[in-house]
Amino acid sequence: MSQGNAQPFELSGRQQLLYRSLKEKSPEIAELYECALRVLADGSNPGRLFLAAHSIREMIGGLPRFLDLPILAEQGRLGDQVTALEATWAKATKSQCHNNGNWAGEIDGPLRKLLDALQKFFQWCKDNRPRRRDVAASVFRSTDPSGMPLPETVEKKRIDRWLALHDYFVRVAHQSSTTEDEFQAALDDLEQVLLGLLYPQPSEDFSAIDALLAEENPNA
């Protein structure tokens, strides 16, 4: 098929700045960002939104790594843990303690193995899956040049925004319904957040910021 009329792929000025800044930190992260933009720009690809979202999800997941922050456990690793637990559960349902969906009697071998597996699973979750809000808070705290703790209102607003963006791109990556306008708005918002992390401005007057946010949301 002729490509004579195809528009060349170009980054906007903001995207060029963000790409170069990400590349200085991590070429892999920058490559995921570029891949997302290239896929999104391909109007002939009917799956471009969820494919671009997949790259963005991977990019967001890798950000704490080059900031030397705790990293949430990969979904694949959690899936492995659940798969192993499912096999133990299937064997436990054949236990003499399990009849018609009810558990009764003394703990036998299959049930004991299930209880041991559950204990190990929840300990794994505790050790390997730090709370998402804690990880997000660490990202913003580590990049604020003032070196001072952020006011609770400011930090909550930033974390909520970050987690909402993360969850949006995860949903779209799993082919949740969205529109091109919604996707572009979320991408614009994410780019602003990332530039804020890479080129942070000190929060010099926290009381003024708190007052401003209070005016925006008086019922918060």
N, C-alpha and C positions, 0 to 999 in steps of 0.2 A: 504494500500500500504506500502511495506517495506521501512523503512527509514535507513536501514543499511548502504547504500552508501552515505547518505546525508552528506555534509560537515558542520561541526559545524560553527555557526555564530561567527565571531570574528571581533573586531574593530582593525584597524591599530593603531600604536603608536600615531599618530597625532589625530586620532579620539577618542582614549581613553582620551587623554589630554583635548580635546575640550569637550567631554561628561562630564568629572569630573568638569571642570570649569563651564559649563553651569548648572550643577546640584547644585553647590554651590550658584548660583544666583537664579535659579528657577528649581525645579524638573520637573515641567510641560514642560518647554522648552526643557530640556534634554531628556524627554521622547519622545517628538515629533521628536527630532533629531534621537534617537535610532530607533523609529518606521520607519522612512524614510530609514535608513540604512538596517534594517531587511527586509523590503519589497523589496528594491533594490537588496538585495543579493539572493532573491528567484527567481532563473532562471526559475522555472516552472510557474510563474505568468505572463501571457501575459500583464497585466495592471500595472506591477510594476513601470514603469516610471511615469505615471500620478498619481498613488497612493502615491509614494514617494514624488513627487512634491507637492501634497496636504499637506502632513505633513510639508514639508519644508516651504511652503507658510504660514502655521499657525505659525510655529516657528519664521519666520522673522517678521510676524505681531505682535508677542508678545514680541519681544526683547525690544522695548522702555519702556515697562511696568516695567521691573525690573531695567531699567536705569533711572527711574523717568523722562521720557521725554514725550512730547505730542504724543498721539497715533492717527493714522489715523482712522477715523470712519470705522466700520466694513461694508463690502459690504452688509451683510444681512440687516443692519439698513438702508442703502441707498435704498436697494430694497423695504423695507417697505414704505419708503417715496414716492418712485416712484409709487408703487402700489396704494397708497392712492390718489396721484395726478392724476393717470390715471382714476380713478373713477370719480373724479371731472371734468376732461376733457370730459369724455363721456357724462356727464349731460350737460356740457356747449355747446356741439355741437348741442344740441336740442334747444338752445336759439333762440329767434326770431332775434337775431343779426347775426346769422350764416345761410347763405344760399349758397348752392353749393360750399362750401369751402371758402367762402368769409365772412368777418366780416364787418358789417355796422350798423348804427343806434345808438340809445342811449343804454347805459349799463343797462341791465336788471338783474334780480336776479341770474340766472345761470352763466352769464358771470362775475358778480361781485364776486361770490364765487370762480370762477376760478382764477381771478386776486388776490384775497386775499390769496388763496392757493399757488399761485406762489410766492408771496412775502414771505410767511412763509417758503416755500421750500428753496429759495435762501438764506434766512437768516440762516436757519438751516445749509446749506452747508458752509456758511461763519464761523459759530460758531463751527461746529463740524468736519470739514474736512480741517485741516491746510495743506498748500502746502506740497507735498511730499518732495520737495527739502529742505524745511525748517526743516522738521523732520529729514531727513537724515543728514543735516548739524549739527543739535543738537547732534546726536549720536556721530559723530566724534569729535566735539568740546569738549563734556563732558568727553571723554576718553583720550584726549591728556594730558600727565602728565606735559607738559611744562607750561600749564596755559595760553599760548599765543594764539592769533588768528592765524589760519592757513593762509598761503598765498592763494590768490584767485585761483591761478593755481592749487595748491595742493588740495585744498578743492573741486574744481570743478571735478578734476580727480577722487577723492574718491567717491563723490556723484554720478557721472555718472556711475561708476563701480557698486555701491550698487544698484542703481535704475535699471540698466540693468539686474542684477542678479534677483532682485525681480520680474521684469516683465517677465523674462524667466520662472521662476518657476510657476508664475500665469498662463501663457499661457499653459504650459505643464499640469498643474493641470486641465485645461479646455480641455485637450486632444488635444492640438495643436501638430502637427507632429514634432518629433525630433528624434535623434538617440541616441543610448546608449553612444557613444563617446562624443557627445555634452553634454549629461546630466552629465557624469562623469567629464568633463572639468569644467562645471559650478559648480558642487558640490565641486570640488577641490578648485576653486577660492573662493567660499563662505566660505569654512573652513579656508582659509588663511585670509580672511577679518575678520572673527569672532575671530580668534586667535589674530589678530592685535588689535581688540577692547578690548579683555580680558587681553592681555599682551602688552599694548602699549609701544612704545619707543618714547621718546621725540624728536620732530623735532627741533634739536638744530641749524641747519644751514639752515634756510629757503631760503636764497639767492642761496645756492648751489643746493637745490632741485628745485627751480624755473628754474635755468639755465639748469639743467638736463632735466626737462620736456619740456622746450623750444626746446632743441636739438632733443628730440623725435618727437615733432610735431611742426615744424617751422611755419606752416600755421595757427596754432590755434589762 
